[in-house]
């Protein structure tokens, strides 16, 4: 399941959920009013983690857009090798 997460400041993160995570999210979406935020469930989750004595940490990362290169520049920056090097390569 592909999803886009957005915070109150409009920052977006694209992610893909797999297996049980995707199934649980789909079950949630099937029963949740999509016009309402999901914040109350987050508070419930944090409270359950506190009761279970699980330490929660906050990690902040800065996402940047990938640098877009022209095809010519991309080819110029691509590592070059001979056919013999390619045959012997383990990567």
C-alpha positions as CSV (number, residue, x, y, z in Angstrom):
1,X,0.0,0.0,0.0
2,X,1.4,3.4,-1.0
3,X,0.7,6.2,1.3
4,X,1.6,9.9,1.8
5,X,2.0,11.1,5.3
6,X,1.5,14.8,6.0
7,X,2.1,16.8,9.2
8,X,0.4,20.0,10.2
9,X,3.1,22.1,8.6
10,X,2.4,20.5,5.2
11,X,5.6,18.4,5.1
12,X,5.0,15.2,3.2
13,X,6.7,11.8,3.3
14,X,5.9,9.1,0.8
15,X,6.0,5.5,2.1
16,X,5.0,2.0,1.1
17,X,3.5,-0.4,3.7
18,X,3.9,-4.2,3.3
19,X,2.3,-7.3,4.7
20,X,0.6,-7.0,8.1
21,X,1.2,-3.2,8.2
22,X,-0.7,-2.8,4.9
23,X,-3.5,-5.1,6.1
24,X,-3.9,-3.3,9.4
25,X,-3.9,0.1,7.7
26,X,-6.5,-1.0,5.2
27,X,-8.7,-2.3,8.1
28,X,-8.3,1.0,9.8
29,X,-9.2,3.0,6.7
30,X,-12.3,0.9,6.1
31,X,-13.7,1.8,9.5
32,X,-12.3,5.3,10.0
33,X,-14.0,8.5,8.9
34,X,-11.6,9.9,6.4
35,X,-12.6,13.5,7.1
36,X,-11.2,13.2,10.7
37,X,-7.5,13.3,11.7
38,X,-5.9,10.2,13.2
39,X,-4.3,12.1,16.2
40,X,-6.5,10.5,19.0
41,X,-5.2,7.0,17.9
42,X,-1.6,8.3,18.2
43,X,-2.2,9.6,21.7
44,X,-3.7,6.1,22.6
45,X,-0.7,4.4,21.2
46,X,1.7,6.6,23.1
47,X,-0.2,5.9,26.4
48,X,-0.1,2.1,25.8
49,X,3.7,2.4,25.2
50,X,4.1,4.4,28.4
51,X,2.2,1.7,30.3
52,X,4.3,-1.0,28.8
53,X,7.4,1.0,29.8
54,X,8.7,1.4,26.3
55,X,10.9,4.3,25.7
56,X,9.8,6.5,22.7
57,X,12.3,8.6,20.9
58,X,11.8,11.3,18.4
59,X,13.9,11.4,15.3
60,X,13.9,14.3,13.0
61,X,15.4,14.0,9.5
62,X,15.6,16.5,6.6
63,X,14.5,15.1,3.3
64,X,15.8,16.8,0.2
65,X,14.8,16.4,-3.4
66,X,17.2,14.4,-5.6
67,X,19.3,16.4,-7.9
68,X,17.9,16.1,-11.4
69,X,20.6,15.6,-14.0
70,X,20.4,15.6,-17.7
71,X,20.9,12.3,-19.5
72,X,24.3,13.6,-20.7
73,X,25.5,14.6,-17.2
74,X,24.2,11.3,-15.8
75,X,26.1,9.3,-18.3
76,X,29.3,11.4,-17.7
77,X,29.0,10.6,-13.9
78,X,28.3,6.9,-14.4
79,X,31.4,4.7,-13.6
80,X,32.9,3.2,-16.7
81,X,34.4,-0.2,-17.1
82,X,35.5,-2.5,-19.9
83,X,33.6,-5.7,-20.9
84,X,36.4,-7.7,-19.2
85,X,35.9,-5.7,-16.0
86,X,32.1,-6.2,-16.2
87,X,32.5,-10.0,-16.6
88,X,34.8,-10.1,-13.5
89,X,32.7,-7.8,-11.5
90,X,31.0,-9.1,-8.3
91,X,28.7,-6.1,-7.8
